Amino acid sequence: MYARVLKNKFAANIRIWAPSDARSKSICKGQYQLRKIASPMQLAGSLVSREADSAKWALVEQKNTVCLTTNDYTVGEKKIPGAAVCLENAGLYNAFSAAAVNLVACNK
């Protein structure tokens, strides 16, 4: 979902917040990056951890776009069809982007 659909469809870097496993890393090779947002993150004055949150969303950088998705960012979920609803809204993008400043290091 994230690498094959969102990153390629938008031709942009993507930041992901979704339940994930240890094998699903940030990907920084190629023209566009797919980066996991570090957990916990600060959102609206509260610390939120990936393990305690079932939300699944992605930010499309430089596009003011937030996508709400149905898939976790796990090896198993990469093989399962999913869906995303993407909204181009600067206010929403900026609110999520402010929380998503710390990213997991790239997979070497």
C-alpha positions as CSV (number, residue, x, y, z in Angstrom):
1,M,0.0,0.0,0.0
2,Y,2.5,2.6,1.1
3,A,5.5,2.0,-1.2
4,R,3.7,0.6,-4.2
5,V,0.7,2.8,-4.2
6,L,1.1,6.0,-2.3
7,K,4.7,6.7,-2.9
8,N,4.5,6.0,-6.6
9,K,1.0,7.6,-7.2
10,F,2.1,10.9,-5.6
11,A,5.7,10.8,-6.7
12,A,6.7,12.1,-3.3
13,N,8.3,11.3,0.1
14,I,5.9,9.6,2.5
15,R,5.8,9.6,6.3
16,I,3.9,6.7,7.9
17,W,2.1,6.3,11.2
18,A,0.6,2.8,11.5
19,P,1.1,-0.4,13.5
20,S,4.3,-2.0,12.2
21,D,6.6,-4.9,12.8
22,A,10.4,-4.8,13.3
23,R,11.0,-6.0,9.7
24,S,9.2,-3.1,8.1
25,K,11.8,-0.3,8.0
26,S,12.1,3.2,6.7
27,I,13.2,3.0,3.1
28,C,15.5,5.7,1.7
29,K,16.7,4.2,-1.5
30,G,15.4,5.4,-4.8
31,Q,14.0,8.8,-5.8
32,Y,11.4,9.0,-3.0
33,Q,11.6,8.0,0.7
34,L,9.2,6.0,2.8
35,R,9.8,7.0,6.4
36,K,8.2,5.6,9.6
37,I,7.3,8.3,12.2
38,A,9.2,7.6,15.4
39,S,7.1,6.4,18.4
40,P,6.1,7.9,20.7
41,M,5.1,11.2,19.1
42,Q,3.6,14.4,20.6
43,L,0.1,15.0,19.2
44,A,-2.2,17.7,20.6
45,G,-0.2,17.9,23.9
46,S,-0.3,14.1,24.5
47,L,2.4,11.4,23.9
48,V,1.0,8.7,21.6
49,S,2.8,5.4,21.1
50,R,2.4,3.3,18.0
51,E,1.7,0.2,20.1
52,A,-1.3,1.9,21.9
53,D,-2.7,3.5,18.7
54,S,-4.6,1.8,16.0
55,A,-4.6,4.8,13.6
56,K,-3.1,4.3,10.2
57,W,-2.2,7.5,8.3
58,A,0.5,8.8,6.0
59,L,1.7,12.3,5.1
60,V,2.6,13.1,1.5
61,E,5.4,15.6,1.7
62,Q,5.2,18.8,-0.4
63,K,1.6,18.0,-1.4
64,N,-0.3,19.2,1.8
65,T,-1.9,15.7,1.7
66,V,-2.9,13.3,4.5
67,C,-4.0,9.8,3.7
68,L,-6.0,7.6,6.0
69,T,-5.3,4.0,5.2
70,T,-6.6,0.5,6.0
71,N,-3.3,-1.3,6.1
72,D,-0.7,-1.7,8.9
73,Y,2.9,-1.2,7.8
74,T,3.9,-4.9,8.2
75,V,5.4,-7.6,6.0
76,G,2.1,-9.5,6.1
77,E,-0.1,-6.5,5.3
78,K,2.0,-5.7,2.2
79,K,0.4,-8.7,0.5
80,I,-3.2,-7.8,1.4
81,P,-5.3,-5.4,-0.7
82,G,-6.1,-2.1,1.1
83,A,-7.5,1.3,0.6
84,A,-6.6,4.9,1.3
85,V,-8.6,8.1,1.4
86,C,-6.3,11.1,0.8
87,L,-7.3,14.7,1.6
88,E,-5.4,17.7,0.3
89,N,-5.8,20.2,3.1
90,A,-3.0,22.5,4.3
91,G,-4.4,22.9,7.9
92,L,-4.8,19.2,8.4
93,Y,-1.4,18.4,6.9
94,N,0.3,21.0,9.1
95,A,-1.3,19.6,12.2
96,F,-0.1,16.1,11.5
97,S,3.2,17.3,10.2
98,A,4.0,19.1,13.4
99,A,3.6,15.8,15.3
100,A,5.5,13.8,12.7
101,V,8.9,15.5,13.0
102,N,10.9,12.6,14.4
103,L,11.5,9.8,11.9
104,V,12.9,6.3,12.2
105,A,16.4,6.1,10.7
106,C,16.8,4.8,7.1
107,N,17.4,1.1,6.6
108,K,21.0,0.8,5.5
